[in-house]
Structures are given as C-alpha cells and as structure tokens.
Amino acid sequence: MSKYGNKLVTVNGLTFQSQAESRRYGELKLLERAEKIRDVRVHPSFRIQEGFISRGRNIQPITYIADFSYTEAETGELVVEDVKGRGVVTPAFLLKQKLFLRKFPQIDLRIVWV
C-alpha cells in the first residue's frame, strides 16, 4: 500500500502509487504511439529549492517528484503532470507546486484529476 492507502500497481516493470496513475501512464503511452506527445518520463525529479547552510547546519534541497513529464509534439512544450484523486491535495503538494511554478515558469504543470 502507498502512504495514502492506494494499492501499488506495477506495469511493464514500473511501480505506480495508484491504479489511476497506472491508467494515466497507459493513456500517455497511447498518445506517444499516436505521435501526439514524445519523451514520456515516469516520476521525473525537479530540484525546486537548493540546499544551503543555516547556522552551521546543512539544509537539504527540496525535490519535487512528479508523476509524469512529456513533450507535446506539435508545440515542443514540456508538460509535467501530477495525478490526483478528488480531495487528495496535501499541504506539502501545494507548497511544492508553488515552488515549482516559481522556479520553472516556462513548464506547464498540470494536475490530472481522477
């Protein structure tokens, strides 16, 4: 089980946090085969806050791990997706979303509601 009570799902050797996330992966792979998108990545990582030293202590960087990223074939735009169940948006995600948008304003961050 994942930390939110979802069943972990494995597809093609990839582990997803939920059935909804695994279904979205299937949809993205179909879009990739149809050449609508390209370069689908699963669980891409983005450093949204660099580490630093505060009062002699090492403060670790903050990393956002999205569910997927891909490039839209027609526009070349990089898209990052996070799959969310209704009502399952944590305060940690909201903070990371703000940090991501601040650091990467050129990247389209989409929430896919299931």
C-alpha positions in Angstrom: 0.0 0.0 0.0 1.1 3.6 -0.7 1.1 6.2 2.0 -2.4 7.3 1.1 -4.0 3.9 1.2 -3.8 3.2 -2.5 -2.7 -0.1 -3.8 0.7 0.0 -5.6 0.4 -1.1 -9.2 3.2 -2.5 -11.4 3.0 -2.1 -15.2 5.9 -3.0 -17.5 8.2 -3.1 -14.5 7.2 0.4 -13.4 5.6 0.9 -10.0 2.8 3.4 -9.6 1.2 4.8 -6.5 -2.4 4.0 -7.6 -4.5 2.5 -10.3 -5.4 6.0 -11.6 -1.7 6.8 -12.1 -1.1 3.5 -13.9 -4.2 4.2 -16.1 -2.8 7.6 -17.0 0.5 6.0 -17.9 -1.4 3.8 -20.4 -3.1 6.9 -21.8 0.2 8.7 -22.2 1.8 5.7 -24.0 -1.2 5.7 -26.4 -0.7 9.4 -27.1 3.0 8.8 -27.6 2.3 5.9 -30.1 0.0 8.3 -31.9 2.8 10.8 -32.0 0.8 13.5 -30.2 3.4 13.5 -27.4 7.0 12.3 -27.1 9.6 11.6 -24.4 7.3 10.3 -21.7 9.1 10.1 -18.4 7.8 8.4 -15.3 8.5 10.0 -11.9 10.8 12.8 -13.2 12.6 14.7 -10.4 12.9 18.5 -10.2 15.0 20.4 -7.6 12.8 23.2 -6.6 14.9 24.6 -3.7 18.7 24.3 -3.5 20.3 23.1 -0.3 22.0 25.7 1.9 23.8 26.1 5.2 21.9 27.8 8.1 23.7 28.5 11.4 26.3 25.8 10.6 23.6 23.2 9.7 23.3 21.6 6.2 19.7 22.1 5.0 18.8 19.6 2.3 17.4 20.6 -1.0 13.7 20.2 -1.8 12.9 17.9 -4.7 9.5 17.6 -6.4 8.9 14.2 -8.0 6.1 14.5 -10.5 4.1 11.5 -11.8 4.9 12.2 -15.5 6.5 14.5 -17.9 6.4 14.6 -21.7 6.8 16.9 -24.6 3.9 17.9 -26.8 4.8 17.0 -30.3 3.0 19.9 -32.0 4.4 22.7 -29.8 7.5 21.3 -28.3 6.2 22.4 -24.9 7.4 20.4 -21.8 4.4 19.3 -19.7 4.7 17.9 -16.1 1.7 16.1 -14.7 0.6 15.1 -11.2 -2.3 12.6 -10.9 -4.7 13.5 -8.0 -7.8 11.8 -6.6 -10.6 14.1 -5.7 -9.9 15.9 -2.4 -6.4 14.5 -2.1 -4.2 17.6 -2.3 -1.8 17.8 0.6 -0.4 21.0 2.1 3.1 19.6 1.1 2.0 19.3 -2.6 0.5 22.8 -2.6 3.8 24.2 -1.3 5.9 22.2 -3.8 3.5 23.3 -6.6 4.2 27.0 -5.7 8.0 26.4 -5.5 7.9 24.6 -8.8 5.9 27.3 -10.6 8.3 30.0 -9.2 11.4 28.1 -10.3 10.1 26.7 -13.7 7.5 29.3 -15.0 8.2 28.0 -18.6 7.0 24.5 -17.7 3.3 23.7 -17.8 2.4 21.9 -14.6 -0.9 20.1 -14.9 -3.0 18.4 -12.3 -4.9 15.4 -13.7 -8.0 14.9 -11.6 -9.4 11.3 -11.4 
